[in-house]
Amino acid sequence: MDTFKYRAGDELPGLVLPWQEQTGPNTWADLDLSTGYTFTVRLLPISGGEVVAVNATVTGYNGGVTIDWAVDDLAIAPGSYELDVVAHETATNKDRTYSPEKRPIVRIVP
């Protein structure tokens, strides 16, 4: 997956992540996240340490999500973080985690 580089304290650009679900053997379809979901975003330090909860605004659409960083979300220690995104389906009260083969990496530089 991709690595997204930011300077500590940046808010732009936001991220666009495609999101699909398996509908059958070797068959995938875009997941419609445009309504009925709430989202949680966290940054997991690759080198270990405390997980960073962020206040980003996440907007779902048919086929993915857009993450718009809030002020100070990325005002964190330099390093590499795995991006953890969870979509909570309100009708079923169930969660699904964004899980491509490799999670996106957010790299913060001074």
Secondary structure, DSSP 4 states (H G I P E B T S, - for coil): --EEEEETT---S-EEEE-EEEEETTEEEE-B-SSSEEEEEEEEETTSS--EE---EEEEEBTEEEEEPPTTTT-S-SEEEEEEEEEEETTTTEEEE---SS--EEEEE-
